[in-house]
Amino acid sequence: MESNNHIWRIWANNLHRWGLQDIFATFLESAGPLAILGAQLVYLGQPLLNGSASADHLKAAANMLEDTDQRKAFVSYLREESVQ
């Protein structure tokens, strides 16, 4: 998480601004194997998504979706940010 902390902070701020932090956290908690499929879609869609998101953010998203521990850590990060 340390290497993606600044990216996760940006994501968390945006999700809080839009009021989607709880919905997104719940989705990540219950996604299970679908999260791996989502990571593969991010990898496949990178050429199309590069205009709307930086390569660092796309790579961080794919890594987070692939790794169960990172998903749990990001969900915890979102939930902690909700309390503050």
C-alpha positions as CSV (number, residue, x, y, z in Angstrom):
1,M,0.0,0.0,0.0
2,E,2.8,2.4,0.8
3,S,3.7,2.8,-2.9
4,N,0.1,3.5,-3.8
5,N,-0.8,5.6,-0.8
6,H,-0.9,8.8,-2.8
7,I,-3.1,7.2,-5.5
8,W,-5.4,5.6,-2.9
9,R,-5.8,9.0,-1.2
10,I,-6.9,10.6,-4.5
11,W,-9.4,7.8,-5.2
12,A,-10.7,8.0,-1.6
13,N,-11.1,11.8,-1.9
14,N,-13.0,11.5,-5.1
15,L,-15.2,8.7,-3.8
16,H,-16.0,10.7,-0.7
17,R,-16.8,13.8,-2.8
18,W,-19.2,11.8,-4.9
19,G,-20.7,10.0,-1.8
20,L,-19.7,6.6,-3.2
21,Q,-17.1,5.4,-0.7
22,D,-19.5,3.0,1.2
23,I,-20.9,1.5,-2.1
24,F,-17.5,1.1,-3.5
25,A,-16.1,-0.5,-0.3
26,T,-19.0,-2.9,-0.2
27,F,-18.5,-3.8,-3.8
28,L,-14.8,-4.5,-3.3
29,E,-15.6,-6.6,-0.2
30,S,-18.1,-8.8,-2.1
31,A,-16.5,-8.9,-5.5
32,G,-14.4,-12.0,-4.9
33,P,-13.3,-13.6,-8.2
34,L,-15.0,-10.9,-10.2
35,A,-12.3,-8.5,-9.0
36,I,-9.7,-10.5,-10.9
37,L,-11.8,-10.2,-14.0
38,G,-12.1,-6.5,-13.4
39,A,-8.3,-6.3,-13.2
40,Q,-8.0,-8.1,-16.5
41,L,-10.5,-5.6,-18.0
42,V,-8.3,-2.7,-16.8
43,Y,-5.3,-4.3,-18.4
44,L,-7.1,-4.8,-21.7
45,G,-8.7,-1.4,-21.6
46,Q,-5.5,0.5,-20.9
47,P,-5.0,1.8,-24.4
48,L,-8.6,3.2,-24.4
49,L,-8.5,4.4,-20.8
50,N,-5.1,6.3,-21.0
51,G,-6.9,9.5,-22.0
52,S,-9.1,9.5,-18.9
53,A,-6.7,8.1,-16.3
54,S,-2.9,8.0,-15.9
55,A,-0.9,4.8,-16.4
56,D,0.0,4.9,-12.7
57,H,-3.6,4.9,-11.7
58,L,-4.6,2.2,-14.1
59,K,-1.7,0.0,-12.9
60,A,-2.6,0.6,-9.3
61,A,-6.2,-0.2,-9.9
62,A,-5.4,-3.5,-11.7
63,N,-2.9,-4.4,-8.9
64,M,-5.4,-3.6,-6.2
65,L,-8.1,-5.7,-7.9
66,E,-5.8,-8.6,-8.4
67,D,-4.5,-8.8,-4.9
68,T,-6.9,-9.7,-2.1
69,D,-4.7,-8.2,0.6
70,Q,-4.5,-4.9,-1.3
71,R,-8.3,-4.9,-1.8
72,K,-8.8,-5.4,1.9
73,A,-6.3,-2.7,2.7
74,F,-8.0,-0.2,0.3
75,V,-11.4,-1.0,1.8
76,S,-10.0,-0.4,5.3
77,Y,-8.5,2.8,4.0
78,L,-11.9,3.9,2.6
79,R,-13.6,3.0,5.9
80,E,-11.0,4.9,8.0
81,E,-11.4,8.0,5.8
82,S,-15.1,7.8,6.3
83,V,-14.7,8.1,10.0
84,Q,-12.3,11.1,9.9
